Amino acid sequence: MSTGPTHAMSGLLAWSAVTALAPSHPIGQLSPQSWAVGAVLATGAALLPDLDHPGSTISRTFGALSSGLSAGINALSSFVYRTTRLKRDSKRDGGHRGLTHTLVFALFSAVFTAAVIQNSQKWALPVLMFVFAGLAVRGIMNDWCPKQDALLITAVSAGITWAMIAWTSQTDASAAACGIAVGVGCFAHYIGDAITEQGCPILWPIPIMGKTWFPVAPPKIMRMKTGGVVEMAIVGPIVTILSIWLGLAALQGTGALPFLDWVDLLPV
């Protein structure tokens, strides 16, 4: 997998790109408040797939609660892997980089998010904001002491949630936009994993070369080592710069940055 900060910023980059590059589509015409909600959801969703790994830092985001959830997701993922693998698939546990690393999971997460917000925005949005804000903070600040900072992350997540809800209290969030944000965040995670040494089974359960868990990846020469020089010195900084640029461009499109009207951040 890529490191937490790279995954988190890739989620923000994906959301920024989708909203900035589709000005004629409803997803590119969001209010500043709706865009910000989506940014938090997408950034957190870019860490969501790694909840299938009980030993990961992200699984300890909310202490015992998220650790228990991670163990359950890992067991389910392992069961699905063992049940659906073909002879040419690796004889591995399948708990990590399994079910939650597929387009099926991304689609489910997107639809589920949109459905619960559509049916009960009053309580669903704050809960989801809290959870995804926690994942985002955990991913970006992965150098905090991962075994002792669950309470601090919980407090920061609550603060972000309160601030966002207060800011958006007069504006209904778009359930569809929230679902898309979670979906693109998950997809950004898959791309980040696909360019590492192991690849990512994005297309499960479609059989490819005799494998239902075929690891989608570019040629080996184009893959990077997790936490290696390429990721930390090249990929991570580029992803961060692009996410900031396209994020500002998307916000400019919403009219939230009038002080930047003198420059077109996305001259296309």
C-alpha positions as CSV (number, residue, x, y, z in Angstrom):
1,M,0.0,0.0,0.0
2,S,1.0,3.6,-0.3
3,T,1.6,5.5,3.0
4,G,-1.2,7.2,4.9
5,P,-0.4,10.7,3.8
6,T,-0.2,9.8,0.1
7,H,-3.5,7.9,0.3
8,A,-5.2,10.8,2.1
9,M,-4.0,13.4,-0.3
10,S,-4.8,11.3,-3.3
11,G,-8.4,11.2,-2.1
12,L,-8.5,15.0,-1.9
13,L,-6.9,15.1,-5.4
14,A,-9.5,12.8,-6.9
15,W,-12.3,14.8,-5.4
16,S,-10.7,18.1,-6.5
17,A,-10.1,16.8,-10.0
18,V,-13.7,15.5,-10.5
19,T,-15.3,18.7,-9.3
20,A,-12.9,21.1,-11.0
21,L,-12.8,19.4,-14.4
22,A,-16.6,18.9,-14.7
23,P,-18.0,22.5,-14.6
24,S,-21.0,21.7,-16.8
25,H,-22.0,18.7,-14.6
26,P,-23.9,19.1,-11.3
27,I,-20.9,17.6,-9.5
28,G,-18.9,20.6,-10.7
29,Q,-21.6,23.1,-9.6
30,L,-21.7,22.5,-5.9
31,S,-21.9,25.2,-3.2
32,P,-18.7,25.8,-1.3
33,Q,-20.2,24.1,1.8
34,S,-21.1,20.9,-0.2
35,W,-17.7,20.9,-1.8
36,A,-16.0,21.1,1.6
37,V,-18.1,18.2,2.9
38,G,-17.2,16.1,-0.1
39,A,-13.5,17.0,0.4
40,V,-13.5,15.6,4.0
41,L,-15.4,12.5,2.9
42,A,-13.1,11.8,-0.1
43,T,-10.0,12.3,1.9
44,G,-11.2,9.9,4.6
45,A,-12.5,7.4,2.1
46,A,-9.1,7.2,0.6
47,L,-8.0,5.4,3.8
48,L,-11.2,3.3,4.2
49,P,-10.1,0.2,2.3
50,D,-7.2,-0.4,4.7
51,L,-9.6,-1.0,7.5
52,D,-9.3,-4.7,6.3
53,H,-5.9,-4.8,8.0
54,P,-6.1,-5.1,11.8
55,G,-2.4,-4.3,12.2
56,S,-2.5,-1.1,10.3
57,T,-2.3,2.3,11.9
58,I,-5.6,3.3,10.3
59,S,-7.4,0.5,12.1
60,R,-6.5,2.1,15.4
61,T,-8.1,5.5,14.5
62,F,-10.8,5.2,17.2
63,G,-9.1,2.8,19.5
64,A,-10.8,-0.5,20.3
65,L,-13.9,0.4,18.3
66,S,-12.2,0.7,15.0
67,S,-9.8,-2.2,15.8
68,G,-12.8,-4.5,16.4
69,L,-14.4,-3.3,13.2
70,S,-11.2,-3.9,11.3
71,A,-11.0,-7.5,12.6
72,G,-14.5,-8.1,11.5
73,I,-13.9,-6.7,8.0
74,N,-10.6,-8.7,7.7
75,A,-12.5,-11.9,8.6
76,L,-15.2,-11.2,6.0
77,S,-12.7,-10.3,3.4
78,S,-10.7,-13.5,4.0
79,F,-13.9,-15.6,3.8
80,V,-14.9,-14.0,0.4
81,Y,-11.3,-14.4,-0.9
82,R,-11.2,-18.1,0.0
83,T,-14.7,-18.7,-1.4
84,T,-14.2,-17.0,-4.7
85,R,-10.5,-17.6,-5.6
86,L,-9.6,-19.8,-8.5
87,K,-6.7,-22.2,-8.8
88,R,-4.3,-19.6,-10.2
89,D,-5.0,-17.1,-7.4
90,S,-2.4,-16.8,-4.7
91,K,-2.9,-19.1,-1.7
92,R,-2.9,-16.3,0.8
93,D,-5.2,-15.3,3.6
94,G,-6.9,-12.7,1.6
95,G,-8.0,-10.6,4.6
96,H,-5.9,-7.6,3.5
97,R,-6.1,-6.2,0.0
98,G,-9.1,-8.2,-0.7
99,L,-12.8,-7.3,-0.7
100,T,-12.4,-3.7,0.4
101,H,-9.9,-3.2,-2.5
102,T,-12.4,-3.8,-5.3
103,L,-14.7,-1.6,-7.4
104,V,-17.6,-3.6,-5.9
105,F,-16.7,-2.2,-2.4
106,A,-16.3,1.3,-3.8
107,L,-19.7,1.2,-5.5
108,F,-21.3,-0.2,-2.3
109,S,-19.7,2.5,-0.2
110,A,-20.9,5.2,-2.5
111,V,-24.4,4.0,-2.8
112,F,-24.7,3.3,1.0
113,T,-23.4,6.8,1.8
114,A,-25.8,8.5,-0.6
115,A,-28.7,6.4,0.7
116,V,-28.2,7.0,4.4
117,I,-27.7,10.8,3.9
118,Q,-30.7,11.0,1.6
119,N,-33.0,9.2,4.1
120,S,-31.7,10.8,7.3
121,Q,-29.3,13.7,6.7
122,K,-29.9,15.2,10.2
123,W,-28.0,12.4,12.0
124,A,-26.3,10.5,9.2
125,L,-24.2,13.3,7.9
126,P,-22.6,14.2,11.2
127,V,-21.8,10.6,11.9
128,L,-20.2,10.0,8.6
129,M,-18.4,13.3,8.8
130,F,-17.0,12.3,12.2
131,V,-15.8,8.9,10.9
132,F,-14.3,10.1,7.7
133,A,-12.7,13.1,9.3
134,G,-11.0,10.7,11.8
135,L,-9.7,8.5,8.9
136,A,-8.4,11.6,7.1
137,V,-6.6,13.0,10.2
138,R,-5.2,9.5,11.0
139,G,-3.9,9.2,7.4
140,I,-2.4,12.6,7.1
141,M,-0.9,12.7,10.6
142,N,0.4,9.1,10.6
143,D,3.5,10.1,12.6
144,W,1.5,10.7,15.7
145,C,1.9,7.9,18.2
146,P,-0.5,5.4,16.6
147,K,-1.1,3.3,19.8
148,Q,-1.9,6.2,22.1
149,D,-3.6,9.0,20.1
150,A,-7.1,7.6,19.5
151,L,-8.6,10.0,22.1
152,L,-6.8,13.0,20.4
153,I,-7.9,11.9,16.9
154,T,-11.5,11.5,18.2
155,A,-11.4,15.0,19.7
156,V,-10.0,16.5,16.4
157,S,-12.6,14.6,14.4
158,A,-15.4,15.9,16.6
159,G,-14.1,19.5,16.2
160,I,-13.9,19.2,12.4
161,T,-17.4,17.7,12.3
162,W,-18.8,20.4,14.5
163,A,-17.2,23.2,12.4
164,M,-18.4,21.6,9.1
165,I,-22.0,21.1,10.4
166,A,-22.1,24.6,11.8
167,W,-20.9,26.0,8.4
168,T,-23.4,23.9,6.4
169,S,-26.4,24.2,8.7
170,Q,-28.2,26.4,6.3
171,T,-27.4,24.3,3.2
172,D,-28.6,20.8,2.6
173,A,-25.7,18.5,1.5
174,S,-26.1,16.7,-1.8
175,A,-26.5,13.0,-1.0
176,A,-25.4,12.1,-4.5
177,A,-22.3,14.3,-4.2
178,C,-21.4,12.7,-0.8
179,G,-21.7,9.2,-2.3
180,I,-19.5,10.2,-5.3
181,A,-16.9,11.7,-2.9
182,V,-16.7,8.4,-1.0
183,G,-16.5,6.4,-4.2
184,V,-13.7,8.5,-5.7
185,G,-11.8,8.4,-2.5
186,C,-11.9,4.6,-2.5
187,F,-10.9,4.5,-6.1
188,A,-8.0,6.9,-5.4
189,H,-6.8,4.4,-2.8
190,Y,-6.9,1.5,-5.4
191,I,-4.8,3.5,-7.8
192,G,-2.3,4.2,-5.1
193,D,-2.1,0.5,-4.3
194,A,-2.0,-0.6,-7.9
195,I,1.3,1.3,-8.5
196,T,3.0,-0.5,-5.6
197,E,4.8,-3.8,-5.9
198,Q,1.7,-6.0,-5.1
199,G,-0.9,-4.4,-7.3
200,C,-4.6,-4.3,-6.4
201,P,-7.5,-6.6,-7.2
202,I,-9.7,-3.8,-8.4
203,L,-11.7,-5.8,-11.0
204,W,-12.9,-8.7,-8.7
205,P,-14.9,-10.8,-9.4
206,I,-14.1,-10.6,-13.2
207,P,-11.8,-13.5,-14.1
208,I,-8.6,-12.3,-15.7
209,M,-5.9,-14.8,-16.8
210,G,-7.5,-17.5,-14.6
211,K,-7.7,-15.2,-11.5
212,T,-10.7,-13.6,-10.0
213,W,-8.3,-11.6,-7.7
214,F,-6.1,-10.5,-10.5
215,P,-3.7,-7.8,-9.2
216,V,-4.1,-4.9,-11.5
217,A,-0.8,-3.1,-11.8
218,P,1.4,-1.3,-14.4
219,P,4.6,-3.0,-15.6
220,K,7.1,-3.7,-12.7
221,I,9.4,-0.9,-13.8
222,M,6.6,1.6,-13.2
223,R,5.8,0.4,-9.7
224,M,7.1,1.9,-6.5
225,K,8.0,0.6,-3.0
226,T,5.7,1.7,-0.2
227,G,7.4,4.5,1.7
228,G,10.4,4.4,-0.6
229,V,12.2,7.3,-2.2
230,V,10.0,7.5,-5.2
231,E,6.8,7.8,-3.1
232,M,8.2,10.1,-0.5
233,A,10.3,12.4,-2.8
234,I,8.3,12.4,-6.0
235,V,4.8,10.9,-5.9
236,G,3.7,12.3,-2.5
237,P,4.8,15.9,-3.2
238,I,3.2,15.9,-6.7
239,V,-0.1,14.5,-5.4
240,T,-0.1,17.1,-2.6
241,I,0.7,20.0,-5.0
242,L,-2.0,18.9,-7.5
243,S,-4.6,18.4,-4.8
244,I,-4.0,21.9,-3.5
245,W,-4.1,23.5,-7.0
246,L,-7.2,21.6,-8.2
247,G,-8.9,22.1,-4.8
248,L,-8.4,25.9,-5.1
249,A,-9.6,25.7,-8.8
250,A,-12.7,23.9,-7.7
251,L,-13.4,26.3,-4.9
252,Q,-12.9,29.2,-7.3
253,G,-15.6,27.7,-9.5
254,T,-18.0,27.7,-6.6
255,G,-17.4,31.4,-6.1
256,A,-15.8,30.9,-2.7
257,L,-12.5,32.6,-3.6
258,P,-13.4,36.1,-4.9
259,F,-10.0,37.4,-4.0
260,L,-8.5,35.1,-6.7
261,D,-10.8,36.4,-9.4
262,W,-7.8,38.1,-11.0
263,V,-6.3,34.8,-12.0
264,D,-7.9,31.8,-13.7
265,L,-6.6,28.7,-11.8
266,L,-7.9,26.3,-14.4
267,P,-7.5,27.9,-17.9
268,V,-9.1,25.2,-19.9
